[in-house]
Amino acid sequence: MSDYRVVPVVDTAQQGYRTAPTQPGSRMARRAAAAAGAGGAAAPPPPPGDRPPGGRRAGGGGQNKMRVLAYISVGLTTVMVAGSLTAYTMYRDAFGNINQKSVKEDIINPRPPDTGALNVLLVGSDTRAGAGNAKYGQQLAREADAGGKRTDTIILMHISPNRDKARLISFPRDSMVQIPKCKNESTKQEMPPRRDMINSAYNSGGIACTMSTIETLTGIRINHFVEVDFSGFKNIVDALGGIEICLKSGVNDRASKLVLPAGKSLLNGEKALGYVRLRHYGDGSDIQRIRRQQIFLSKVVAKATSSELLTDVGKLKDFISAAAGSVTMDPELANDPEQLIEIAMSAKQLTAGGVQFTTIPWGPDPQDKNRVVWKEPDATKLFTSIKTDTEVATPSPSASAGTGAKPSATVKPEQVKVQVLNGTKTVGKAREVADQLAEQGFSVVGVGNYEAPGGTGLAKTEVHYAKTAETAPDYAATLAGSVLPKPAATAGRVKATNPQAYTAATAAAGAAAAPKNAPVIQLVVGEDFDSVKVTKLPDSVKNSTITASEQKNVCT
């Protein structure tokens, strides 16, 4: 039997991108139609007429809205400072003002497993309904439900299980994706799955549909959510005493109602709103505006966790009150002070340099240049790095531990030689897993098959090493710690069926060369295998990532 049980995979997307047809049309016209048809579970509205992050478009006024990271900062800062309060009653009373919304019962798709990480979906609604929001839209914005709502901002905040690092992932709102079946937020009727812009999920199915869409697209479990609107953003900036920004050139933009000189300026809430909505600046692209908003959010995070604020009880109380009254959360988060404090304390430590902001790798939709699609396989590798960010594996003691010999060593992936054996009935599994290991730096030397007793598929993945190799357990521990679910490491190698040499799929993968005397560790892939942990991300992800601590003196 051979591991040549390969089924060819056909990539229907052009140039590695996920694509889908879309529909043209005026955004406000669609909102009018949505308002007229409210209460029904009919076909979803077509996506709004916005151009992709890399392009330009004419317009201004009511169509200029906040995007991607800016006003959602209130969601982060709300929870970040909780742990710094000196009296329990202070934060208890403040968080009692948080608006709450339960959505668990409205999520009707299977949910990914919880990994121990903390994943919070941060959304900013573009609705003009509500006090202080209508003036940012056109005439329809002042009527009824402001012509519907969509998520102007979709961010996944991921804090690692050990609470030692964080990444905020921005999803461009005009991404064409597969939206799963969802309940209509108003009628509770089930809506069929469809291909549409990602932010349209919020319009018809609310936050529950947005959560379910992100979960099905990424495989990442979302633990909580935070919603905020325009007024909430202004309130939080004002409560912080303003945010200082730096511009490379002056701004005089009627569309965003913003006039600023070149250099540094301290922005209050109203001016900050204009800044993050600013479109006619620089090259006019959404990608450049997203980067400005990421930098702005970095400054919000830094100021919210600064000693200047945390040591001033009066300012801190005002800030907490403003933040709490400006957001909506799920009850499980809003009513769990311990969870909020845990987020607060970890986030406070992370601001020193552990917070990264990443935009999903994207490209123009080949079928509609006014839409974007996610670049594959890079986007999937980013998602895998999040969902495989589980508890840090601790090396198992070596065979000589406790005998007076040297303690177990920390072995790097590139030092580990691996033979991958397919113990499942899935065609080509050994090659698939070998490619994943090679991309993460392991020195894969061979592939093959393994026949479990009775001829059935091996239920659980196993790691095997030679009994005679003294340091082999250390190498086996590194391999086992990079596989999910984590397999047990066992002394004694197994017999491979039809073993073959492995050649890396790409020149970059498999470049690692383990020491000649390194033992060969066997990974026998079982039916429970999920993935190899991703710690090395593609260049497209690295190029779309900034670190919060490095943005202090950046001018945009």
Residue pairs with C-beta under 8 A, 6 or more apart in sequence:
1 449
1 451
1 497
1 498
2 449
2 498
3 422
3 428
3 429
3 430
3 431
3 447
3 448
3 449
3 498
3 500
4 428
5 426
5 427
5 428
6 427
6 428
6 431
7 427
7 428
11 376
12 19
13 19
13 373
13 376
14 366
15 363
15 366
16 375
16 376
16 377
16 378
17 362
17 363
17 365
17 366
17 373
17 374
17 375
17 376
18 176
18 177
18 373
18 374
18 376
19 176
19 365
19 366
19 367
19 373
20 176
20 177
20 178
20 195
20 196
20 365
20 367
20 373
21 195
21 367
21 368
22 46
22 47
22 176
22 196
22 197
22 365
22 367
22 368
22 370
22 371
23 46
23 47
24 46
24 49
24 370
25 46
25 48
25 49
26 49
27 48
27 49
27 50
27 63
28 62
28 63
28 138
28 140
28 147
30 45
30 46
30 48
30 148
31 45
31 140
31 146
31 147
31 148
32 140
32 147
33 45
34 45
34 147
34 148
34 203
35 140
35 143
35 144
35 145
35 147
35 148
38 145
38 148
38 186
39 186
39 187
40 184
40 187
41 184
41 187
41 189
41 190
41 191
44 179
44 191
44 194
44 196
44 200
44 203
44 204
45 148
45 200
45 203
45 204
46 196
47 174
47 176
47 196
47 197
47 199
47 200
47 371
48 150
48 174
48 197
48 199
49 370
50 57
50 63
50 173
50 174
50 370
51 57
51 174
51 286
51 370
52 172
52 174
52 286
52 362
52 364
52 365
52 369
52 370
52 371
52 372
53 172
53 174
53 285
53 286
53 287
53 290
53 359
53 362
53 372
54 285
54 286
54 287
54 364
54 372
55 285
55 286
55 364
55 369
55 370
56 283
56 284
56 285
59 255
60 254
60 255
60 256
60 279
60 280
61 138
61 255
62 136
62 137
62 138
62 141
63 138
64 255
64 256
64 277
64 279
65 126
65 136
65 152
65 277
66 124
66 126
66 152
66 153
66 230
66 233
66 273
66 276
66 277
66 293
67 152
67 153
67 173
67 276
67 277
67 286
67 289
67 290
67 293
68 152
68 153
68 154
68 155
68 170
68 172
68 173
68 289
68 290
68 293
68 294
68 359
69 153
69 155
69 168
69 170
69 290
69 293
69 294
69 296
69 297
69 357
70 124
70 153
70 233
70 272
70 276
70 277
70 293
70 296
70 297
71 124
71 153
71 228
71 229
71 230
71 232
71 233
71 234
71 273
71 276
72 122
72 123
72 124
72 153
72 155
72 226
72 228
72 233
72 297
73 233
73 236
73 296
73 297
73 300
73 301
74 226
74 228
74 232
74 233
74 235
74 236
74 323
74 326
74 327
75 120
75 122
75 157
75 226
75 227
75 228
75 327
76 122
76 157
76 297
76 300
76 301
76 304
76 347
77 236
77 240
77 300
77 301
77 304
77 319
77 323
78 98
78 226
78 236
78 320
78 323
78 324
78 326
78 327
79 226
79 333
79 340
79 343
79 344
79 347
80 301
80 304
80 305
80 343
80 344
80 347
80 348
81 304
81 305
81 309
81 310
81 316
81 319
81 320
81 323
81 344
81 348
82 91
82 95
82 320
82 337
82 340
82 341
82 343
82 344
83 340
83 341
83 342
83 344
83 345
83 348
84 305
84 310
84 316
84 344
84 348
85 91
85 94
85 316
85 320
86 313
88 337
90 317
90 320
91 320
91 337
91 340
91 341
92 337
94 317
94 320
94 321
94 324
95 320
95 324
95 334
95 337
95 340
96 324
97 321
97 324
97 325
98 324
98 325
98 327
98 328
98 329
98 334
99 325
99 327
99 328
99 329
100 328
100 329
100 330
100 331
100 334
100 335
101 207
101 227
101 328
101 329
101 330
101 331
102 330
102 331
103 206
103 207
103 208
103 211
103 225
103 330
104 330
106 182
106 183
106 185
106 188
106 205
106 206
106 208
106 209
107 208
107 211
107 212
108 181
108 182
108 183
108 190
108 212
109 180
109 181
109 182
109 212
109 215
109 216
111 215
111 221
112 215
112 219
112 220
112 221
112 387
113 221
114 221
114 223
115 161
115 221
115 387
115 388
115 389
115 390
116 161
116 390
116 391
117 158
117 159
117 160
117 161
117 386
117 389
117 390
118 157
118 158
118 159
118 163
118 223
118 224
118 342
118 343
119 156
119 157
119 158
119 159
119 220
119 221
119 222
119 223
119 224
119 386
120 156
120 157
120 159
120 222
120 223
120 224
120 225
120 226
120 333
120 343
121 154
121 155
121 156
121 157
121 207
121 210
121 211
121 214
121 222
121 224
121 225
121 226
122 153
122 154
122 155
122 156
122 157
122 168
122 225
122 226
122 228
123 151
123 153
123 154
123 155
123 202
123 207
123 210
123 225
123 226
123 227
123 228
124 151
124 152
124 153
124 227
124 228
124 229
124 233
125 149
125 150
125 151
125 152
125 202
125 227
125 228
125 229
126 149
126 150
126 151
126 152
127 133
127 145
127 146
127 148
127 149
127 150
127 229
128 134
128 135
128 136
128 137
128 141
128 142
128 146
128 147
129 145
129 146
129 149
130 229
130 231
131 231
132 230
132 231
132 234
133 141
133 146
133 229
133 230
133 231
134 141
134 142
134 146
136 230
137 146
137 147
140 146
140 147
141 147
148 203
149 202
149 203
150 173
150 199
150 200
150 202
150 203
151 173
151 198
151 199
151 201
151 202
151 210
152 173
152 199
153 170
153 173
154 170
154 171
154 173
154 198
154 199
154 210
154 214
155 168
155 169
155 170
155 171
156 168
156 169
156 171
156 214
156 218
156 220
156 222
156 386
157 166
157 167
157 168
158 166
158 167
158 168
158 169
158 220
158 386
158 389
159 165
159 166
159 343
159 346
159 347
159 350
160 166
160 389
161 389
161 390
161 391
161 392
162 391
162 392
163 342
163 345
163 346
163 349
163 350
164 346
164 349
164 350
164 354
165 350
165 354
165 356
166 346
166 347
166 350
166 354
166 355
166 356
167 355
167 356
167 357
167 358
167 386
167 545
168 297
168 355
168 356
168 357
168 358
169 358
169 359
169 360
169 382
169 386
170 290
170 294
170 357
170 358
170 359
170 360
171 198
171 214
171 360
172 198
172 286
172 290
172 359
172 360
172 362
172 372
173 197
173 198
173 199
174 197
174 198
174 199
174 370
174 371
174 372
175 197
175 198
175 360
175 362
175 371
175 372
175 373
175 374
176 195
176 196
176 197
176 198
176 365
176 368
176 371
176 372
176 373
177 195
177 196
177 197
177 198
177 213
177 217
177 374
178 193
178 194
178 195
178 216
178 217
179 193
179 194
179 195
179 196
179 198
179 200
179 201
179 209
179 213
180 193
180 212
180 213
180 216
181 190
181 191
181 192
181 193
182 190
182 191
182 201
182 204
182 205
182 208
182 209
182 212
182 213
183 189
183 190
183 191
183 205
183 208
183 209
184 190
184 191
184 204
184 205
185 204
185 205
185 206
185 208
185 209
191 204
191 205
197 371
198 213
201 209
201 210
201 212
201 213
202 209
202 210
205 212
207 225
207 227
211 222
211 225
214 220
214 222
215 221
215 222
217 383
218 383
218 386
218 387
219 383
219 384
219 387
220 383
220 386
220 387
221 387
223 333
224 329
224 330
224 332
224 333
225 329
225 330
225 333
226 327
226 328
226 329
226 333
227 327
227 328
227 329
228 326
228 327
228 328
229 326
230 273
231 326
232 326
232 327
233 269
233 272
233 273
233 276
233 326
234 269
234 270
234 272
234 273
235 269
235 322
235 323
235 325
235 326
236 269
236 300
236 319
236 322
236 323
236 326
237 243
237 267
237 268
237 269
237 272
237 273
237 300
238 268
238 269
238 322
239 315
239 318
239 319
239 321
239 322
239 323
240 300
240 303
240 304
240 309
240 319
241 303
241 315
242 266
242 267
242 268
242 269
242 272
243 266
243 267
243 272
243 296
243 299
243 300
243 303
244 264
244 265
244 266
244 267
244 299
245 264
245 265
245 267
245 275
245 295
245 296
245 299
245 556
246 263
246 264
246 265
246 553
246 554
246 555
246 556
247 260
247 261
247 262
247 263
247 265
247 555
247 556
248 262
248 282
248 555
248 556
249 262
249 281
250 260
250 261
250 262
251 258
251 259
251 260
251 278
251 281
252 258
252 259
253 259
253 274
253 278
253 279
253 280
253 281
255 279
255 280
256 274
256 275
256 277
256 278
256 279
256 280
257 274
258 271
258 274
258 275
258 278
260 267
260 271
260 275
263 555
265 271
267 275
272 296
275 292
275 296
276 289
276 292
276 293
276 296
278 289
278 292
279 289
281 288
281 289
282 288
282 556
287 359
288 556
290 359
291 546
291 556
292 556
294 357
294 359
294 546
294 551
295 546
295 551
295 554
295 556
297 357
297 548
298 355
298 357
298 546
298 548
298 549
298 551
299 551
299 552
301 347
301 351
301 355
301 548
302 351
302 548
302 552
303 309
304 319
305 347
305 348
305 351
309 315
309 316
309 319
310 316
332 339
333 339
333 340
347 355
351 548
351 549
352 549
353 547
353 548
353 549
355 547
355 548
355 549
356 545
356 546
356 547
356 548
357 545
357 546
357 547
357 548
358 382
358 541
358 544
358 545
359 544
359 545
360 374
360 379
360 382
360 544
361 374
361 375
361 378
361 379
361 382
361 538
361 540
361 541
361 544
362 372
362 373
362 374
362 375
362 379
363 372
363 373
363 375
364 371
364 372
364 373
365 371
365 372
365 373
366 373
375 540
378 538
378 540
378 541
381 439
381 534
381 537
381 538
381 541
382 534
382 537
382 538
382 541
384 531
384 533
384 534
385 533
385 534
385 535
385 537
387 531
388 484
388 530
388 531
388 532
388 533
388 534
389 533
390 484
390 533
392 481
393 477
393 480
393 481
393 482
393 486
394 477
394 481
395 408
395 409
395 410
395 411
395 474
395 477
395 478
395 481
396 408
396 473
396 474
396 476
396 477
396 480
396 489
397 407
397 408
397 473
398 405
398 406
398 407
398 408
398 409
398 470
398 471
398 473
398 474
399 470
399 471
399 472
399 473
399 491
400 406
400 470
401 407
401 408
405 470
408 473
408 474
408 477
409 471
409 474
410 474
410 478
411 474
411 475
411 477
411 478
412 441
412 478
413 437
413 440
413 441
413 442
413 478
413 479
413 482
413 512
414 441
414 442
414 443
414 512
414 513
414 514
415 443
415 475
415 478
415 514
415 515
415 518
416 442
416 443
416 475
416 478
416 479
416 514
416 518
416 521
417 443
417 444
417 445
417 475
417 514
417 518
417 519
417 520
417 521
418 434
418 437
418 442
418 443
418 444
418 445
418 479
418 520
418 521
418 522
418 523
419 444
419 445
419 446
419 447
419 448
419 496
419 499
419 520
419 521
419 522
419 523
420 430
420 431
420 433
420 434
420 437
420 444
420 446
420 447
420 448
420 502
420 522
420 523
420 525
421 430
421 447
421 448
421 449
421 450
421 494
421 496
421 497
421 522
421 523
421 524
421 525
422 428
422 429
422 430
422 447
422 448
422 449
422 450
422 525
423 449
423 450
423 452
423 457
423 458
423 461
423 462
423 524
423 525
423 526
423 527
424 457
424 458
424 525
424 526
424 527
424 529
425 457
429 525
429 529
430 447
430 448
430 449
430 525
431 447
431 502
433 523
433 525
433 529
433 532
434 444
434 447
434 502
435 504
435 505
435 509
436 531
436 532
437 444
437 482
437 523
437 532
438 444
438 502
438 504
438 505
438 509
438 510
438 512
439 506
439 508
439 509
439 532
439 534
439 536
440 482
440 532
440 533
440 534
440 535
440 536
441 512
441 536
442 479
442 482
442 512
443 510
443 512
443 513
443 514
443 518
444 502
444 504
444 510
445 501
445 502
445 520
446 496
446 499
446 500
446 501
446 502
446 520
447 499
447 500
447 502
448 496
448 497
448 498
448 499
448 500
449 496
449 497
449 498
450 458
450 494
450 495
450 496
450 497
450 524
451 497
452 458
457 526
457 527
458 524
458 525
458 526
458 527
459 526
459 527
459 528
460 485
460 487
460 526
460 527
460 528
461 483
461 485
461 487
461 523
461 524
461 525
461 526
461 528
461 529
462 487
462 488
462 490
462 494
462 522
462 523
462 524
462 526
463 476
463 479
463 480
463 483
463 487
463 488
463 489
463 490
463 521
463 522
463 523
463 524
464 476
464 489
464 490
464 491
464 492
464 493
464 494
464 521
464 522
464 524
465 472
465 473
465 475
465 476
465 489
465 490
465 491
465 492
465 493
465 519
465 521
465 522
466 472
466 491
466 492
466 493
466 519
466 520
467 491
467 492
469 519
471 519
472 491
472 519
472 521
473 489
473 491
475 518
475 519
475 521
476 489
476 521
477 489
479 489
479 521
479 523
480 486
480 487
480 488
480 489
481 533
482 532
482 533
483 523
483 529
483 531
483 532
483 533
484 529
484 530
484 531
484 532
484 533
485 528
485 529
485 530
487 523
487 526
493 522
494 522
494 524
496 522
502 510
503 510
504 510
504 511
